[in-house]
Amino acid sequence: MTQQQKDLAGKVAVITGGASGFGKATATTLVARGAKVVLGDISQKNGDQVVEELNKKAGTKVAVFQFCNVIHYKDNIALFQLAEKEFGGVDIAFLNAGTGKGWDSAFTELDDEVDESVFDINVMGVVKGTKVAILHLAKRGGGVIINTSSIAGFSSSMQSSAYSASKHAVVGWTRGFDILPEIANIRVNAVCPTLVSTTGFVPNSMDDKRVSPFFKNGVKMPTTTEETVVQVVMKFIDDESLNGETLMALPHGKIEAQPRPTFPEGFTTPEYLEELKAAHPDNVQYYKDMLKEALERYEKSQ
């Protein structure tokens, strides 16, 4: 273990989208580092297989799986409660489930269900997962939440307008939790990969009947690797200085922070900034009180 890596023995991670791709790769790395993992996914078959592989290799129970459709609170709650039941609590949440289907939808049929799906999974899955994760991590004394966004969370094109909008939302949601460490000792960050070479995400996400010339003509996008994505996730776990950060997993193993946008000149004044600073302790206490009420409601409801 290097000086930068935490000792993860006794730590418990919940991973959505954990039956394949980034989720599976991260689960494998976490178990190798001594953590226990609870995997949620809509693929029961793949999830059961991953858990069997991890437990067999470890020679003991280090992983469990449960079906989880992240668009539903009940599934998110059941997943985190399973972690408490099996391993005693949750320290790490990797909210990784996502979809690319419906990503190029500007001129498709006017279908509520189809058009809402990419936002339900990519955005509301993260929002609902975060809210449940905060309650469980707070009971544990703190931890870290990592959301999967995308390089598309900072750019857009006609080929991916809906998908990009959903990933922009994940970035905004993530950056909004900058004072959460002071409230509950919980950090929230987002991993933002470019296209990953091993997942086949783009072709698998498309409607075979509708493929734009951009992709049909074989335009090759630079790709990163699954290993680079996992490195970013583990960096968020190990480096406690990272909070509200959006780190891009780029080609050639490069990891780079996407700077937050700055406000235009004149948007704030020195007086306004001083007022914000003075109000900060009261603001933190306000949210501590809200968290306490939320925990009490949650416990009563369960």
C-alpha positions as CSV (number, residue, x, y, z in Angstrom):
1,M,0.0,0.0,0.0
2,T,1.5,3.3,-1.0
3,Q,1.3,6.4,1.2
4,Q,-1.5,7.8,-0.9
5,Q,-3.7,4.8,-0.7
6,K,-6.1,4.3,2.2
7,D,-6.4,1.1,4.1
8,L,-9.8,-0.1,2.9
9,A,-10.1,-3.1,5.3
10,G,-13.5,-2.9,7.0
11,K,-14.8,-0.4,4.4
12,V,-18.0,-1.1,2.6
13,A,-18.9,0.2,-0.9
14,V,-22.3,0.3,-2.7
15,I,-22.0,0.3,-6.5
16,T,-24.9,0.8,-8.9
17,G,-24.4,-0.4,-12.4
18,G,-22.1,-2.9,-10.7
19,A,-22.6,-6.0,-12.9
20,S,-20.3,-4.9,-15.7
21,G,-18.1,-2.1,-17.0
22,F,-16.8,0.5,-14.6
23,G,-18.9,-0.9,-11.8
24,K,-17.5,-4.4,-12.0
25,A,-13.9,-3.1,-12.5
26,T,-14.2,-0.8,-9.5
27,A,-15.7,-3.6,-7.4
28,T,-12.7,-5.8,-8.3
29,T,-10.2,-3.2,-7.3
30,L,-12.0,-2.4,-4.0
31,V,-12.1,-6.0,-3.0
32,A,-8.4,-6.3,-3.8
33,R,-7.8,-3.4,-1.5
34,G,-9.7,-5.0,1.4
35,A,-13.2,-3.6,1.0
36,K,-16.5,-5.3,0.9
37,V,-18.9,-4.5,-2.0
38,V,-22.6,-4.4,-2.5
39,L,-23.6,-4.4,-6.2
40,G,-26.8,-3.2,-7.7
41,D,-27.8,-3.6,-11.3
42,I,-30.8,-4.5,-13.5
43,S,-28.9,-7.6,-14.8
44,Q,-29.4,-10.3,-12.2
45,K,-27.4,-12.8,-14.2
46,N,-24.4,-10.7,-14.6
47,G,-24.5,-9.4,-11.0
48,D,-24.7,-13.0,-9.6
49,Q,-21.8,-14.0,-11.8
50,V,-19.6,-11.0,-10.6
51,V,-20.4,-11.7,-6.9
52,E,-19.6,-15.4,-7.4
53,E,-16.2,-14.6,-9.0
54,L,-15.3,-12.1,-6.2
55,N,-16.3,-14.4,-3.4
56,K,-14.6,-17.4,-4.9
57,K,-11.3,-15.5,-5.4
58,A,-11.4,-14.1,-1.9
59,G,-12.4,-17.4,-0.3
60,T,-15.0,-15.6,1.8
61,K,-18.0,-13.4,1.4
62,V,-16.8,-10.0,0.2
63,A,-19.6,-9.2,-2.2
64,V,-23.3,-9.4,-2.5
65,F,-25.7,-8.5,-5.3
66,Q,-29.3,-7.2,-5.5
67,F,-31.4,-6.2,-8.4
68,C,-31.7,-2.4,-8.5
69,N,-33.4,-0.1,-10.9
70,V,-32.0,3.2,-9.8
71,I,-35.0,5.3,-10.9
72,H,-36.9,3.9,-7.9
73,Y,-36.3,5.0,-4.3
74,K,-37.4,1.6,-3.0
75,D,-34.6,-0.1,-5.0
76,N,-31.9,2.4,-3.8
77,I,-33.1,2.0,-0.2
78,A,-33.1,-1.8,-0.4
79,L,-29.6,-1.8,-1.8
80,F,-28.1,0.4,0.9
81,Q,-30.0,-1.5,3.6
82,L,-28.6,-4.7,2.3
83,A,-25.1,-3.3,2.8
84,E,-26.0,-2.5,6.4
85,K,-27.4,-6.0,7.0
86,E,-24.6,-7.9,5.4
87,F,-21.5,-5.8,6.3
88,G,-22.6,-3.3,8.9
89,G,-22.8,0.0,7.0
90,V,-21.7,2.0,4.0
91,D,-18.5,4.1,3.6
92,I,-18.4,4.5,-0.2
93,A,-21.1,5.0,-2.8
94,F,-20.3,4.7,-6.5
95,L,-23.4,5.9,-8.3
96,N,-22.4,4.5,-11.7
97,A,-25.6,3.2,-13.4
98,G,-26.4,5.0,-16.6
99,T,-27.6,4.7,-20.1
100,G,-26.9,6.2,-23.6
101,K,-30.2,5.0,-25.2
102,G,-32.2,8.0,-26.4
103,W,-29.1,10.2,-26.4
104,D,-29.9,11.6,-29.9
105,S,-33.6,12.4,-29.6
106,A,-34.2,15.8,-31.1
107,F,-36.2,14.4,-34.1
108,T,-37.4,11.1,-32.8
109,E,-41.1,10.2,-32.0
110,L,-42.8,12.3,-29.3
111,D,-42.7,9.5,-26.7
112,D,-42.8,10.5,-23.1
113,E,-41.3,7.2,-21.8
114,V,-38.5,7.0,-24.3
115,D,-37.5,10.7,-23.9
116,E,-37.6,10.6,-20.1
117,S,-35.7,7.4,-19.7
118,V,-32.2,8.8,-20.2
119,F,-32.9,11.5,-17.7
120,D,-34.6,9.2,-15.2
121,I,-31.6,6.8,-15.2
122,N,-28.7,9.3,-15.6
123,V,-30.0,12.1,-13.5
124,M,-32.7,10.9,-11.2
125,G,-30.8,7.7,-10.5
126,V,-27.9,9.8,-9.2
127,V,-30.1,12.3,-7.3
128,K,-32.1,9.5,-5.6
129,G,-29.0,7.4,-5.0
130,T,-27.2,10.5,-3.5
131,K,-30.0,11.3,-1.1
132,V,-30.2,7.7,0.2
133,A,-26.4,7.4,0.3
134,I,-26.0,10.6,2.4
135,L,-28.3,9.1,5.1
136,H,-26.4,5.8,5.3
137,L,-22.9,7.5,5.2
138,A,-23.9,10.0,7.8
139,K,-24.9,7.1,10.2
140,R,-21.5,5.7,9.6
141,G,-19.8,9.0,10.4
142,G,-19.0,10.1,6.9
143,G,-17.6,8.8,3.6
144,V,-17.4,9.6,-0.1
145,I,-19.9,9.5,-3.0
146,I,-18.7,9.2,-6.6
147,N,-21.1,9.9,-9.4
148,T,-20.5,8.9,-13.0
149,S,-20.9,11.8,-15.4
150,S,-19.0,12.1,-18.7
151,I,-16.9,14.3,-20.8
152,A,-20.3,15.1,-22.4
153,G,-21.1,16.8,-19.1
154,F,-18.9,19.7,-20.3
155,S,-19.7,19.7,-24.0
156,S,-22.5,18.8,-26.4
157,S,-23.4,18.1,-30.0
158,M,-26.4,17.2,-32.1
159,Q,-25.4,13.5,-31.9
160,S,-25.7,13.4,-28.1
161,S,-27.9,16.3,-27.1
162,A,-30.1,14.5,-24.6
163,Y,-27.3,12.4,-23.2
164,S,-25.1,15.5,-22.8
165,A,-27.9,17.4,-21.0
166,S,-28.3,14.5,-18.5
167,K,-24.5,14.5,-17.8
168,H,-24.4,18.3,-17.4
169,A,-27.1,17.8,-14.8
170,V,-24.9,15.3,-12.9
171,V,-22.0,17.7,-12.9
172,G,-24.2,20.5,-11.5
173,W,-25.7,18.2,-8.9
174,T,-22.2,17.1,-7.8
175,R,-20.8,20.6,-7.5
176,G,-23.7,21.7,-5.3
177,F,-22.5,19.7,-2.3
178,D,-19.4,21.8,-1.6
179,I,-20.3,22.3,2.1
180,L,-21.4,18.7,2.8
181,P,-18.1,17.7,4.5
182,E,-18.8,20.4,7.1
183,I,-22.3,19.1,7.6
184,A,-21.8,15.3,7.6
185,N,-18.1,14.5,6.7
186,I,-19.2,13.4,3.3
187,R,-17.5,14.3,0.0
188,V,-19.2,14.2,-3.4
189,N,-17.3,14.0,-6.6
190,A,-17.8,12.9,-10.3
191,V,-15.8,10.8,-12.7
192,C,-16.1,12.1,-16.2
193,P,-14.8,9.7,-18.8
194,T,-14.4,10.2,-22.5
195,L,-15.6,7.3,-24.7
196,V,-14.2,4.1,-23.2
197,S,-12.5,1.6,-25.6
198,T,-13.7,-1.6,-23.9
199,T,-17.4,-0.9,-23.4
200,G,-18.9,-0.5,-26.8
201,F,-21.1,2.1,-25.3
202,V,-21.8,4.2,-28.4
203,P,-22.9,1.4,-30.8
204,N,-24.8,-0.4,-28.1
205,S,-26.7,2.8,-27.2
206,M,-27.9,3.6,-30.7
207,D,-31.1,2.7,-32.5
208,D,-29.9,0.6,-35.4
209,K,-32.4,2.3,-37.7
210,R,-31.1,5.8,-36.9
211,V,-27.3,6.2,-36.9
212,S,-26.0,9.7,-37.8
213,P,-23.4,9.9,-40.5
214,F,-20.9,11.0,-37.8
215,F,-20.8,7.5,-36.6
216,K,-22.0,5.5,-39.6
217,N,-19.1,6.9,-41.6
218,G,-16.6,5.5,-39.1
219,V,-15.6,8.7,-37.3
220,K,-13.1,7.6,-34.7
221,M,-13.3,9.2,-31.3
222,P,-10.3,9.2,-29.0
223,T,-10.9,6.7,-26.2
224,T,-9.8,6.2,-22.6
225,T,-9.5,2.9,-20.8
226,E,-11.5,1.2,-18.1
227,E,-8.4,1.2,-16.0
228,T,-8.1,5.0,-16.2
229,V,-11.7,5.4,-15.0
230,V,-11.1,3.1,-12.0
231,Q,-8.0,5.1,-11.2
232,V,-10.1,8.3,-11.0
233,V,-12.7,6.6,-8.8
234,M,-10.0,5.3,-6.4
235,K,-8.3,8.7,-6.4
236,F,-11.6,10.2,-5.1
237,I,-11.7,7.5,-2.3
238,D,-8.0,8.0,-1.3
239,D,-7.6,11.8,-1.5
240,E,-9.8,13.4,1.1
241,S,-9.0,16.9,-0.3
242,L,-11.2,16.2,-3.3
243,N,-14.7,17.5,-2.9
244,G,-17.1,18.8,-5.5
245,E,-14.5,17.9,-8.1
246,T,-15.1,16.7,-11.7
247,L,-12.1,14.7,-12.9
248,M,-11.9,13.7,-16.6
249,A,-10.6,10.2,-17.5
250,L,-8.9,11.0,-20.8
251,P,-7.0,9.1,-23.5
252,H,-3.5,7.9,-22.9
253,G,-4.2,7.5,-19.2
254,K,-4.5,11.2,-18.6
255,I,-6.5,12.4,-15.6
256,E,-7.4,16.1,-15.6
257,A,-9.8,18.3,-13.5
258,Q,-12.4,20.3,-15.4
259,P,-12.3,23.8,-13.8
260,R,-15.5,25.2,-12.5
261,P,-16.9,28.1,-14.5
262,T,-16.3,31.5,-13.0
263,F,-19.0,34.2,-12.6
264,P,-18.7,37.3,-14.9
265,E,-17.3,40.5,-13.5
266,G,-19.9,42.4,-11.6
267,F,-22.0,39.4,-10.6
268,T,-20.7,39.7,-7.0
269,T,-19.4,42.5,-4.9
270,P,-17.0,42.5,-2.0
271,E,-19.9,43.3,0.4
272,Y,-21.9,40.3,-0.9
273,L,-18.9,38.0,-0.4
274,E,-18.4,39.2,3.1
275,E,-22.1,38.6,3.9
276,L,-21.8,35.0,2.5
277,K,-18.8,34.4,4.7
278,A,-20.5,35.7,7.8
279,A,-23.6,33.6,7.1
280,H,-21.6,30.4,6.5
281,P,-21.6,29.0,10.0
282,D,-25.4,29.5,10.3
283,N,-25.9,27.9,6.9
284,V,-23.9,24.8,7.9
285,Q,-25.9,24.5,11.2
286,Y,-29.2,24.9,9.2
287,Y,-28.3,21.9,7.1
288,K,-27.1,19.8,10.0
289,D,-30.5,20.3,11.6
290,M,-32.2,19.3,8.3
291,L,-30.0,16.2,8.1
292,K,-30.9,15.2,11.6
293,E,-34.6,15.5,10.8
294,A,-34.1,13.5,7.6
295,L,-32.3,10.7,9.5
296,E,-35.1,10.6,12.0
297,R,-37.8,10.4,9.3
298,Y,-35.8,7.7,7.5
299,E,-35.4,5.5,10.6
300,K,-39.1,5.8,11.4
301,S,-40.1,4.9,7.9
302,Q,-38.0,1.7,8.0
